[in-house]
Each structure stands twice: as C-alpha cells, then as structure tokens.
Amino acid sequence: MANAYQESADFLVAARDEVHERENISTELSQLSAEKKKLVRSIASEEKSISDEITNTVKKRRQQIASTYDDRIDTNRDKKQKVTSKREKKKEQRMNERYKHETRHLRESSEDLNIEMKTMLRKNGVPSFCGKKWYFIMFNPRGVDELGLTILSFVICFLGVPFLVMELIKKLVLSGKTDINTGAWSVGIFFVTLVVMLIIYFAILNATRLSHGEVIEAARAIMDKLKANKRQANAIRNSIEKDKDESQYDLSAYDEKLTRLDEEADEIGREKQEALRTFEDSTKDMITSEIQNRRMPKLEEMKARNKDIDARMDELRDLYGEKERIIAEQFATVIGQDMCREDRIEALIALIEEGEADSVSSALAVYRGK
C-alpha cells in the first residue's frame, strides 16, 4: 500500500525532476556522440592531410635536388654529343684525305686510261660513245654483272619500249575507233617498233664493233682496267673504314675532351647520390619535424577534446544508468513505467494542483479515465 508521501504532489515533483535530469543526460549524450563522430572524421582528415603534406613536400624537395643534378648531367651530355660530332667529322675528313692519298695512283691511272680511250677512238674515227659503260653492256659485255645488265637492257629495249609505244598509240590514236581491228593494229605497232629497235641496234653494232673490231676490243681492255682501278679503290675504302687504329687521324684533342666530360659526368653522378643520401638521412627528417611541429598542436587539441568527450560520455552513461535505476525503483513501481515521462508527470501534477484529484492514485485514475 502506498504511503502518504507517495500519494502527494511532492512525490510527483521528485519523479518529474529525476525524469528531467535523465532526459538532460540523454540529450547531452546525443550531442556529445554527434560531436565525437564529427571530431573523429576531422582527426582522420587532419592526420591524412599532415601525412600527404609530408609525402608531397619530401617528394618535391627530392625532385628539386635530383633535377638540379639532372640539368648538369644533360648539359654534360650535350657537350659530349657536340664533341663526338666534331670528332666524327674530323675523322671522316682525315679518312677521306687518307683515301685520296692511297688511291692517288689509281686516279691518275684512270685519268690516263680515259685520255688513252678518247684519243684512240678519235684517231680511228670511232664514235666517242663506244667508250661508255652502257655501250659495252649492250654490245660487248663481260662478267656476270654486265651480262645481267645486258639482259635487263634487252628486255627494256625490245619488249618494254615496243609495248609502251603500242599502249600510247592505242590510247591516243586508236581509242574510240570502231571501224578497225584495234587488236591487230596494236600487235602490228608492237612488232613494227620492235623491228625499228632491232634495226637501230644492229646498225650501231655494224658501224662500231663489226667495222672497228680491233679498236673496240682495245677499248674493252681499257674499260676493264678502269673497272679494276675502281674495284681496287673500293677495296682501299673498305680497308680504311674497317681499320680500328685511329691514332693516324690525330683525334687526341677530342678524346681528351671526351675523357674530361666522362669524368665530370661521373663526378656529377657521385654528387647526386651523396646529395640524395644526405636528404634521406637528415633533410627528410627535418622536413617531417617542421611540418609536424607546425600542424600537430591542432591535431593534439582535437585528440584531447575527443578524449575529454569519451571521459564525459562514460560519466554520463553512469549517471544515466543511476537515474534509470532510481526512476525504476522509486517511481515506476508507483505510477507505472509508461507514466515516467516528463509531460505525463506534469499532467498528473496539474490535476492535483487544479483540484481534480487529491492524490497520486486519484490523479492516475483521472488521467487514464480521460
């Protein structure tokens, strides 16, 4: 049976105050929980921002150091390329001078042979073209290379030229004519052109080789000597190009410059490695410390606030639990758990104060009756 206090308005006031305090604790817990969630995100964002700044700054400084030495290496490489280019030009010049010197007797011999050829042909009334290479290919070939060119020349002169003439006349003259047999005309044109080419060939053959056989053979012998001189000159050129001994070209000044540039490049490489090593061993830590010293206070402040929130929430959870116990043990047993709400308790108090009920029990009856 409820005692007098439990039936009084003071009992409801005490219940209301406990419920009110419980709700205030719950509200503060909710606010702190929202603040903590936002704060945790801010801490994570700040930690990432600090880490990114350290990473980016270290990367940028490292690249700046490397770039400084890379620029010097590029300059060194450009100098080496210029010196190497000049060396190669000088070597080519000296090789040409050597070639001219070693083939001087061959050039002089070839000049004498050409003069002998022209003099002999003029003296015997033979056309000067009989001393040309193409003449011997067409009318007096020797060797596999000339025979191959002879076959090719015959194909062009006795097949290619007649076919070309036939096609041109067919296109320019016979095209569109329906009253003639263009096929027969084309074949006729081909063979007429072929006969003309053969007549020209044999006319030249008869006027030169057949009429001046000894002179043509002598000219052939001179041409063979000219070809031998050219082969010997080519052999000397190949020998010079394959010769690995460059001492005779006086390139020592260029070689000394290249050696100095190689040593300079090695020194720049060592300086670069040392600078990067120093950066990794000390400068990197200094950069990290500078950024941390500048930005860590704000982060530590947020972490401290987060710790305070955790402590306060633990305290409030204990207080909330205590309020829940008090309300359940002291008030819910009398007015019911469903009535342990601030608005409902206020309604009960109003019923008593307004005279509609004279006790807690009667106030509950009136409230539930409504």
C-alpha positions in Angstrom: 0.0 0.0 0.0 1.4 3.4 -1.0 2.5 5.7 1.9 1.4 9.3 2.3 4.5 10.7 0.5 3.9 8.5 -2.5 0.4 9.9 -2.8 1.5 13.6 -2.6 2.3 16.1 -5.2 5.8 16.3 -3.8 6.3 12.7 -4.9 5.4 13.6 -8.5 7.6 16.7 -8.4 10.5 14.5 -7.3 9.7 12.0 -10.1 9.5 14.8 -12.6 12.9 16.2 -11.5 14.5 12.8 -11.9 13.0 12.2 -15.3 14.0 15.7 -16.4 17.6 15.1 -15.3 17.6 11.8 -17.1 16.4 13.4 -20.3 19.0 16.2 -19.9 21.7 13.5 -19.6 20.3 11.7 -22.7 20.3 14.9 -24.7 23.9 15.7 -23.7 25.0 12.1 -24.6 23.4 12.6 -28.0 25.1 15.9 -28.5 28.5 14.5 -27.4 28.0 11.4 -29.7 27.4 13.7 -32.7 30.3 15.9 -31.8 32.6 12.8 -31.3 31.6 11.4 -34.7 32.4 14.7 -36.4 35.6 15.0 -34.4 36.8 11.5 -35.4 36.3 12.4 -39.0 38.2 15.6 -38.6 41.1 13.9 -36.8 41.4 11.3 -39.6 41.2 14.0 -42.2 43.9 16.1 -40.4 46.2 13.1 -40.0 45.8 12.3 -43.7 46.4 15.9 -44.6 49.6 16.0 -42.5 50.8 12.7 -44.0 50.1 14.0 -47.5 51.9 17.3 -46.9 54.9 15.4 -45.6 54.9 13.0 -48.5 54.4 15.7 -51.2 56.9 18.0 -49.7 59.5 15.3 -49.4 58.8 14.2 -52.9 59.0 17.8 -54.2 62.3 18.5 -52.4 63.8 15.2 -53.6 62.8 16.0 -57.2 64.3 19.5 -56.9 67.6 18.1 -55.7 67.6 15.4 -58.5 66.6 18.0 -61.1 69.5 20.2 -60.2 72.0 17.5 -60.9 70.0 16.1 -63.9 70.3 19.5 -65.5 74.0 19.4 -65.1 74.1 15.8 -66.5 72.0 16.9 -69.5 74.4 19.8 -70.1 77.3 17.4 -69.9 75.6 15.0 -72.3 75.0 17.9 -74.8 78.7 18.8 -74.7 79.7 15.2 -75.3 77.4 15.0 -78.3 78.9 18.1 -79.8 82.5 17.0 -79.2 81.6 13.5 -80.5 80.0 15.1 -83.6 83.1 17.2 -84.3 85.3 14.2 -83.7 83.4 12.1 -86.2 83.5 14.9 -88.8 87.3 15.3 -88.3 87.7 11.6 -88.5 85.7 11.4 -91.7 87.8 14.3 -93.2 91.0 12.5 -92.3 89.8 9.2 -93.7 88.9 11.0 -97.0 92.3 12.5 -97.0 93.9 9.1 -96.4 91.7 7.6 -99.1 92.7 10.3 -101.6 96.3 9.8 -100.7 96.2 5.9 -101.0 94.2 6.0 -104.3 96.1 8.8 -105.9 98.0 6.5 -108.3 94.7 4.8 -109.2 93.0 8.2 -110.0 96.0 9.2 -112.1 96.0 5.8 -113.9 92.2 6.1 -114.6 92.7 9.7 -115.9 95.5 8.4 -118.3 93.3 5.5 -119.4 90.3 7.8 -120.2 92.6 10.1 -122.2 94.0 7.0 -124.0 90.5 5.8 -124.7 89.3 9.1 -126.1 92.5 9.5 -128.2 92.3 6.0 -129.7 88.6 6.3 -130.6 89.1 9.8 -132.2 92.2 8.6 -134.1 90.3 5.7 -135.6 87.1 7.5 -136.4 85.0 5.6 -133.8 82.2 7.4 -132.1 83.1 8.6 -128.5 80.1 6.8 -127.0 81.9 3.5 -127.8 84.0 4.2 -124.7 81.0 4.5 -122.4 80.0 1.8 -120.0 76.5 1.4 -121.4 77.9 0.7 -124.9 79.9 -2.3 -123.6 76.9 -3.6 -121.7 74.8 -3.5 -124.8 77.4 -4.6 -127.4 80.4 -6.2 -125.7 79.5 -7.4 -122.2 81.9 -9.2 -119.9 81.4 -10.7 -116.4 78.2 -11.8 -114.6 77.3 -8.3 -113.6 77.4 -6.8 -117.1 75.6 -9.9 -118.5 72.8 -9.3 -116.0 72.6 -5.6 -117.1 72.6 -6.7 -120.7 69.6 -9.0 -120.3 67.8 -6.2 -118.4 68.6 -3.7 -121.2 67.4 -6.1 -123.9 64.1 -6.6 -122.0 63.6 -2.8 -121.7 64.6 -2.0 -125.3 63.0 -4.9 -127.2 59.9 -5.6 -125.1 59.3 -2.5 -122.8 59.7 0.2 -125.5 57.5 -1.5 -128.1 54.9 -2.2 -125.5 54.9 1.4 -124.3 54.7 2.7 -127.9 51.8 0.3 -128.6 49.9 1.5 -125.5 50.4 5.2 -126.2 49.2 4.9 -129.8 46.3 2.7 -128.7 45.2 5.3 -126.2 45.9 8.5 -128.2 45.0 7.3 -131.7 43.1 4.0 -131.8 40.8 4.7 -128.8 37.2 5.0 -129.7 37.6 3.8 -133.3 35.1 1.0 -134.0 35.7 0.6 -137.7 39.2 -1.0 -137.3 40.5 -4.1 -135.5 42.4 -2.4 -132.7 43.9 -5.7 -131.5 45.5 -6.4 -134.9 46.7 -2.8 -135.1 48.2 -3.0 -131.6 50.1 -6.2 -132.5 51.3 -4.6 -135.7 52.5 -1.5 -133.9 54.4 -3.6 -131.4 56.2 -5.6 -134.0 57.0 -2.5 -136.1 58.5 -0.8 -133.1 60.5 -4.0 -132.3 61.8 -4.1 -135.8 62.9 -0.4 -135.6 64.7 -1.1 -132.3 66.5 -4.1 -133.8 67.5 -2.1 -136.9 68.9 0.6 -134.7 70.7 -1.9 -132.5 72.3 -3.8 -135.4 73.1 -0.5 -137.2 75.1 0.6 -134.2 76.7 -2.9 -133.9 77.7 -2.9 -137.6 79.0 0.7 -137.5 81.2 0.1 -134.4 82.1 -3.4 -133.3 81.9 -5.1 -136.7 83.6 -2.3 -138.6 86.2 -1.5 -135.9 86.6 -4.8 -134.0 90.2 -4.3 -133.0 89.6 -0.8 -131.8 86.5 -1.9 -129.8 88.5 -4.7 -128.2 91.2 -2.3 -127.3 88.6 0.0 -125.8 87.2 -3.0 -123.9 90.6 -3.7 -122.5 90.9 -0.1 -121.3 87.4 -0.3 -119.7 88.5 -3.5 -117.9 91.5 -1.7 -116.5 89.2 1.2 -115.4 86.9 -1.3 -113.7 89.9 -2.9 -112.0 91.1 0.5 -110.7 87.6 1.2 -109.3 87.5 -2.2 -107.6 90.9 -1.6 -106.1 89.8 1.9 -104.9 86.7 0.4 -103.3 88.8 -2.2 -101.6 91.0 0.5 -100.2 87.9 2.4 -99.0 86.6 -0.7 -97.2 90.0 -1.4 -95.7 90.2 2.2 -94.3 86.6 2.0 -92.9 87.4 -1.3 -91.2 90.7 -0.1 -89.7 90.3 0.3 -85.9 93.6 2.2 -85.5 92.6 5.9 -85.2 96.0 7.2 -84.0 96.9 8.3 -87.5 93.9 10.7 -87.6 95.2 13.0 -84.8 92.0 12.9 -82.7 93.7 13.0 -79.3 92.4 16.6 -78.5 88.8 15.3 -78.9 89.5 12.2 -76.9 90.9 14.2 -74.1 87.8 16.4 -74.0 85.5 13.3 -74.0 87.6 11.8 -71.2 87.2 15.0 -69.1 83.5 15.1 -69.8 83.1 11.4 -68.8 85.0 12.2 -65.5 82.8 15.2 -65.0 79.6 13.1 -65.6 80.9 10.5 -63.1 81.6 13.2 -60.5 78.1 14.8 -61.0 76.6 11.3 -60.5 78.5 10.8 -57.3 77.5 14.3 -56.1 73.8 13.5 -56.9 74.0 10.2 -55.0 75.6 11.9 -52.0 73.0 14.7 -52.0 70.1 12.3 -52.1 71.7 10.2 -49.4 72.1 13.3 -47.2 68.5 14.2 -48.0 67.2 10.7 -46.9 69.4 10.6 -43.8 68.7 14.1 -42.4 66.8 16.6 -44.5 63.8 14.3 -44.9 63.5 14.1 -41.1 63.9 17.8 -40.7 61.1 18.4 -43.2 58.9 15.9 -41.3 59.6 17.5 -38.0 58.9 21.0 -39.3 55.5 20.1 -40.7 54.6 18.1 -37.5 55.7 20.9 -35.2 53.5 23.3 -37.2 50.4 21.2 -37.5 50.5 18.7 -34.6 49.2 21.2 -31.9 45.8 21.5 -33.7 45.7 17.7 -34.1 46.6 17.1 -30.4 44.0 19.6 -29.4 41.3 17.6 -31.3 42.6 14.4 -29.9 42.5 15.9 -26.3 38.9 17.0 -26.9 38.0 13.6 -28.2 39.5 12.1 -25.0 37.5 14.5 -22.8 34.3 13.6 -24.7 35.0 9.9 -24.1 35.5 10.6 -20.4 32.4 12.8 -20.1 30.3 10.2 -22.0 31.4 7.4 -19.7 30.5 9.7 -16.7 27.1 10.5 -18.3 26.4 6.8 -19.1 26.9 6.0 -15.4 24.7 8.9 -14.3 22.0 7.8 -16.8 22.1 4.3 -15.5 21.8 5.6 -12.0 18.8 7.7 -12.9 17.2 4.8 -14.7 17.6 2.7 -11.5 16.2 5.4 -9.2 13.2 6.0 -11.5 12.5 2.3 -11.9 12.8 1.5 -8.1 11.3 4.6 -6.6 8.7 5.9 -9.1 7.9 3.4 -11.8 6.6 1.0 -9.2 4.0 3.6 -8.1 2.9 5.4 -11.2 4.0 2.8 -13.8 6.8 2.8 -16.3 4.6 4.2 -19.0 4.0 7.4 -16.9 7.7 8.0 -16.3 7.7 10.8 -18.9 8.1 14.5 -18.0 4.9 15.6 -19.9 2.7 12.9 -18.3 4.0 13.6 -14.8 3.4 17.4 -15.4 -0.2 16.4 -16.3 -0.6 14.5 -13.0 0.7 17.4 -11.0 -1.7 19.8 -12.8 -4.6 17.5 -11.9 -3.8 17.7 -8.2 -3.0 21.4 -8.2 -6.3 22.2 -10.0 -8.3 20.1 -7.5 -9.4 17.5 -10.0 -7.6 14.9 -7.8 -6.3 14.8 -4.3 -3.7 12.1 -4.5 -1.4 10.4 -6.9 -3.7 7.4 -7.2 -6.8 9.6 -8.0 -4.7 11.7 -10.4 -3.7 8.5 -12.3 -7.4 7.4 -12.4 -8.5 10.7 -13.8 -5.6 10.8 -16.3 -6.3 7.3 -17.5 -10.0 7.9 -17.5 -9.5 10.7 -19.9 
